[in-house]
Amino acid sequence: MNDSLIKKLTSNRITHCELNDLMQIATSDDLKSITQSVFDMDEATLLERSAVEGATRWLNSLKNDRRKALYVKKIQYRPSNELKKVVAEGDSWFNYPLILTDILDWISMDKNTAVFSLASASDWLVNILASREYVNGLSVHQPDFFLMSGGGNDVGGMSRMALMVTHKINETPELEHSAWAQHLIKNAHEKPYRMSNDPSPNARKPTEKRWRKAMGYLSKDFFALMMLFRLQYYSLFHSLLVDGKEKFPDLKIITQGYDFLVPSDNKGWGINPIKWYIPVLRWIGHGWWLKKPLIFKGLSNKELQLDILYACMYFFNEMMIELEEKFMEINPATKGKLFHIDSRGLVQPNEWTDEIHPQPHKFRTVAQTYLDCIHRRPHPSDYKHVYRSINRQKP
């Protein structure tokens, strides 16, 4: 049965019910098989290419070591009843090792939050889950929250964005073959919470014109990757909140979904001199994550590129929100233990450092949303497990 469902998944012909069945019965070997099929390489090669090595690894460690020193200081001197402990794992939204003040940097500045960081710039979700470094971190520190940021590099690493699209529009979009994807879109249209008290409601409700324009270009590999993410995150949640409920009885997990990324190869010269770091940092990968891979497929129209990333990031967020709903429905004892940070529409086109990283003041806003969730502050949402990042008054 598993082999049949896996074949349907990788060809984007699986039904919504079949995907839910596979999600609950998939073994670790099944996940490896799907991963190898989606990434089109054997496990050893995939892990080798997704591993963080060299100068990047050294810089990641340098920043995490500074964070760990602050973590120890807070644990030692702050009253335990006032302090929330956090273990964080993920990519460069959690650890940008050069110049930028990232999400975890801002969270660490909160006096009542102690952050133990395992995050690494350039890390892939597939590598994070394979190495399982977070398991030891959670066991040692027994935190209140586990923060997870993963998936972006699996899409944009090694110019993989070129595999997410077709070189010409499909007469029959792959969306029409995906009952699960259609369910996500229907769910997004019918959930009014995304409009509640939201200064930028159109960022959360799908724009029909943009959907229609982008859908014909998304490949079956994109939908297969989104379904793989769903299975991988389900497995992670289950291992910690169900299988690990005795080991981590009070643990809560917060995931995040990035924002609508902006393909660009502009080096940033002539930008406000106060933001001198932008042209400096744009020498690192800028253009090769998104824009050039799209151009490789002949998709050079800027508006179309923006629409394609709009659709991709919308799917990713809706996948995470719906997955957490489903997980808590299947495992009622985990209700109130899963949260998602929704930052769609927060970062404006001129507020990106490069294609995939917001400028520091926007990372700060996202970090404030995490802190709202960690300290259970009221937030403008009718949907209790989704915390939305919105623009705020400057202090």
Secondary structure as GFF3:
##gff-version 3
##sequence-region A 1 395
A	DSSP	alpha_helix	2	10	.	.	.	ID=ss1
A	DSSP	alpha_helix	16	25	.	.	.	ID=ss2
A	DSSP	alpha_helix	28	39	.	.	.	ID=ss3
A	DSSP	alpha_helix	43	50	.	.	.	ID=ss4
A	DSSP	alpha_helix	54	77	.	.	.	ID=ss5
A	DSSP	three_ten_helix	80	82	.	.	.	ID=ss6
A	DSSP	beta_strand	84	90	.	.	.	ID=ss7
A	DSSP	alpha_helix	103	108	.	.	.	ID=ss8
A	DSSP	beta_strand	113	117	.	.	.	ID=ss9
A	DSSP	alpha_helix	125	131	.	.	.	ID=ss10
A	DSSP	alpha_helix	133	141	.	.	.	ID=ss11
A	DSSP	beta_strand	145	149	.	.	.	ID=ss12
A	DSSP	alpha_helix	152	156	.	.	.	ID=ss13
A	DSSP	three_ten_helix	157	164	.	.	.	ID=ss14
A	DSSP	three_ten_helix	174	177	.	.	.	ID=ss15
A	DSSP	alpha_helix	179	190	.	.	.	ID=ss16
A	DSSP	three_ten_helix	192	195	.	.	.	ID=ss17
A	DSSP	three_ten_helix	201	203	.	.	.	ID=ss18
A	DSSP	alpha_helix	208	215	.	.	.	ID=ss19
A	DSSP	alpha_helix	220	237	.	.	.	ID=ss20
A	DSSP	pi_helix	238	242	.	.	.	ID=ss21
A	DSSP	beta_strand	252	256	.	.	.	ID=ss22
A	DSSP	three_ten_helix	273	275	.	.	.	ID=ss23
A	DSSP	alpha_helix	277	281	.	.	.	ID=ss24
A	DSSP	alpha_helix	291	296	.	.	.	ID=ss25
A	DSSP	alpha_helix	302	330	.	.	.	ID=ss26
A	DSSP	three_ten_helix	332	334	.	.	.	ID=ss27
A	DSSP	beta_strand	338	342	.	.	.	ID=ss28
A	DSSP	three_ten_helix	349	351	.	.	.	ID=ss29
A	DSSP	alpha_helix	360	374	.	.	.	ID=ss30
A	DSSP	beta_strand	386	388	.	.	.	ID=ss31
###
